[in-house]
Amino acid sequence: MQAQHQSSSDGKATTPARHLVATAVIGAAMIGYLVHKTPDARIRLENLTAMAHDLGELSPNDAAVVAQLLARSPSEPLTISRSSV
């Protein structure tokens, strides 16, 4: 009985790094909050951010950007200070 080996031309699945997935999901939630400005969108962003933080997948800079966004009034224009980026 011979073992079957995949050739190098076969497609291989890749899994992105967890911190990149967390950043993408939180980014989508941030856009949702900025566009819709609803309490539900804010809660989703807060919950996803807390989960990523608890899992250790959120950088301090990313956490600072989210905190800055959540600290401002939804009607204020968005300005991100360079010190938090």
C-alpha positions in Angstrom: 0.0 0.0 0.0 1.5 3.3 -1.1 0.9 6.6 0.7 -0.6 9.3 -1.4 1.1 12.7 -1.3 -0.4 15.9 -2.5 1.6 17.5 -5.3 2.9 21.0 -4.8 0.5 22.2 -7.4 -2.6 21.3 -5.3 -4.2 24.1 -3.6 -3.4 24.4 0.1 -5.6 26.0 2.7 -4.1 28.8 4.7 -5.3 30.2 7.9 -4.7 33.9 8.7 -3.2 34.9 12.0 -5.8 35.3 14.7 -4.8 38.9 15.4 -5.4 39.8 11.8 -8.8 38.2 11.9 -9.6 40.1 15.1 -8.5 43.4 13.5 -10.6 42.8 10.4 -13.7 41.9 12.5 -13.3 44.9 14.7 -12.6 47.1 11.7 -15.9 46.0 10.2 -17.7 46.7 13.5 -16.1 50.2 13.6 -17.3 51.0 10.1 -20.8 49.7 11.1 -20.8 52.0 14.1 -19.6 55.0 12.2 -22.1 54.5 9.5 -25.2 53.5 11.5 -24.5 55.2 14.8 -27.0 52.9 16.6 -26.7 51.6 20.2 -26.6 48.0 18.7 -23.7 48.8 16.5 -21.9 50.4 19.5 -22.6 47.3 21.7 -21.3 45.0 18.9 -18.1 47.0 18.7 -17.6 47.1 22.4 -18.2 43.3 22.8 -15.9 42.3 19.9 -13.2 44.6 21.3 -13.5 43.1 24.7 -13.4 39.6 23.3 -10.3 40.3 21.3 -8.6 42.0 24.3 -9.5 39.0 26.5 -8.0 36.6 24.0 -4.8 38.7 23.7 -5.4 39.4 20.0 -5.8 43.2 20.2 -2.7 45.5 20.2 -2.5 48.4 22.6 -2.6 50.8 19.6 -5.8 49.2 18.2 -7.4 49.3 21.6 -6.5 53.0 22.0 -8.1 53.8 18.6 -11.3 51.9 19.5 -11.4 53.6 23.0 -11.0 57.0 21.3 -13.8 56.3 18.9 -16.1 55.1 21.7 -15.3 58.1 23.9 -16.5 60.6 21.5 -20.1 61.6 20.8 -21.6 59.8 17.7 -22.3 63.2 16.1 -18.7 64.4 16.4 -16.5 64.2 13.2 -14.0 61.4 13.4 -10.4 62.5 14.1 -7.7 60.0 15.2 -4.8 61.6 17.0 -1.4 60.5 15.8 -0.3 59.7 19.3 -2.7 56.7 19.5 -1.8 55.3 16.1 
